[in-house]
Amino acid sequence: MTSRELYLRLLTFVRPHARMFALSLAGTVVLALCEPGIAALLKPLLDGSFVQKDPELMRTVPLMLVGLFLVRSAADFVSDVAMKWVATRVVMDLRQALFGKLLQMPTAFYDGHATATLLSRVSYETNQVMNACTDALVTMVKDGLTVIGLLCWMMYLNWKLSLLTLAIVPVIALVMRLVSKRLRLLSRRLQREVGEVNRVLEEALSGHKVVKIYGGQDYESARFFKTSNWVRRLQMKLATSSNAAIPGVQLFGVLALAAVIYLASLESLEGDITVGGFVSLFGAMAMMFAPIKRLTKVNDQLQRGLAAAESIFALLDAEPEADTGTRTIGRAQGAVRFEGVRFAYDRNGAGVVDGIDLAVDPGETIALVGASGSGKTTLMALLPRLYELSAGRITLDGTDIRELTLTSLRANIAYVSQETVLFNDTVAANIAYGHGTPPSRADIEAAAEAAHALEFIRELPAGLDTVIGERGMRLSGGQRQRLAIARALLKNAPILILDEATSALDTQSERLVQQALERLRAGRTAFVIAHRLSTIESADRIVVLAKGRIVETGTHATLLAAGGVYAGLHRLQQTEPPMS
């Protein structure tokens, strides 16, 4: 997109707040018109008071100056406050749009983008855009009108002398054009480095335990200093490029001013210009320097905003998660079929899942086992369409899941993973997460009790109303897992995916969680990804995967008797020391 297209699109975020924006611009216009008014009052002030000694002008001109400054102050207040209101609303709207878009993006998008970089777009880049579409616009309107007003007054006083001032306009335009490209390039690089700073910071803070135990403080400090220093250097390059143009513009302005003073002095000798007219002309020209300087410098702000807008609109225009389904279903029976299912992360890459055929009856428990990288978790990610199939199809109750809307499909699936996802909210809110209609307190308690979680919840300071901290870090691993199971129980979906839900727990916690899982699996079609084979011995069928393919299928007893891959995994685990 061109700069003009970018800016016009930015202004669409201002359009919903047009009334307040118009109020701000009105105040800005009044403020800008007051500037040449001050220069205009200098002529009657000097000529009437000191030359003509007119008593009427001696009384009225000072009062007019006071009135003008009062109007100017009121307009300045209205303009600033109204524009700040618009600016904060634009930032909020942009952040809301970005957040909504991020929630719609497919899982593959997050695989290729660092979380910290995305956070930088929502926080840092939206502020840059705000400055471009509000503060920069006000500066251009206010200072642009001020310069035009002062030029008009100068032309009225003496058009010949005023033409000299216009000579600096092409110079300003040329300088801004030359500087703009460099400012945009530096702004893009700065945005990337700010995202890198956020990434390093997030990694160090989230991994603070590892940093401390392995003595990585010096290493992390060096990494953070390196990225922070790049940000500083780019900020200095931006400041240097932005300010380098100002001395040149001011030099041409001073030369024009000197020429005006000289020629005006010659005209005063011939009586073609009065003292008041000369001072008014000189004052108007001198008053132009500050707005011209701001207009030259606003280019920095504008280019930062446009560079940020490129990044933001690239995300807003990205393809969201594909929801091609048109059919909706109520509560599914839970019959699932995988027919020739293949998936590869790269279009031309090797298949992570390669030709899976599997039929699962309603209420059946299927255990998926295999070495790391065998495709267990990826296969289960295909069922709720977190990734799209490369080939084959998956059906639910005989319907291709691609024909179902994502909302309808995922409403029939509950998920419990090894890395439990909890939010910095109350226990009750975490259990009830995602319900369109808030469940009753009794339903939440019943789910917690069924998950063997109510006992420890009652011991918390505020029970179900206890805030559990970021990622539930105030709870133990077993407690977090039981809350996740309670959440799945409350959802009451006919299909359940358990992804190594007990692999990181101690023996006591595992026993409680396993009991909760048995209750959760009852009456549901369950897919259990398990590392500990002892936890899936009661499964209806065990499916063994290797390199994305099914190599064995059967019950625990039949697979042991076959002496194949599963039997080998089982023997290996029998020799491992038990987890304490």
Secondary structure, DSSP 8 states (H G I E B T S, - for coil): --HHHHHHHHHTTTGGGHHHHHHHHHHHHHHHHHHHHHHHHHHHHHIIIIIS--HHHHHHHHHHHHHHHHHHHHHHHHHHHHHHHHHHHHHHHHHHHHHHHHHHS-HHHHHTS-HHHHHHIIIIIHHHHHIIIIIHHHHHHHHHHHHHHHHHHHHHH-HHHHHHHTTHHHHHHHHHHHHHHHHHHHHHHHHHHHHHHHHHHHHHHHTHHHHHHTT-HHHHHHHHHHHHHHHHHHHHHHHHHHHHHHHHHHHHHHHHHHHHHHHHHHHHHTTSS-HHHHHHHHHHHHHTHHHHHHHHHHHHHHHHHHHHHHHHHHHHTS--------B--SS----EEEEEEEE-SSTTS--SEEEEEEEE-TT-EEEEE-STTSSHHHHHHHTTTSS--SEEEEEETTEEGGGB-HHHHHTTEEEEESS----SSBHHHHHTTT-SS---HHHHHHHHHHTT-HHHHHTSTTGGG-B--GGGTTS-HHHHHHHHHHHHHHHT-SEEEEESTTTT--HHHHHHHHHHHHHHHTTSEEEEE-SSGGGGTT-SEEEEEETTEEEEEE-HHHHHHHTSHHHHHHHHHHTS----
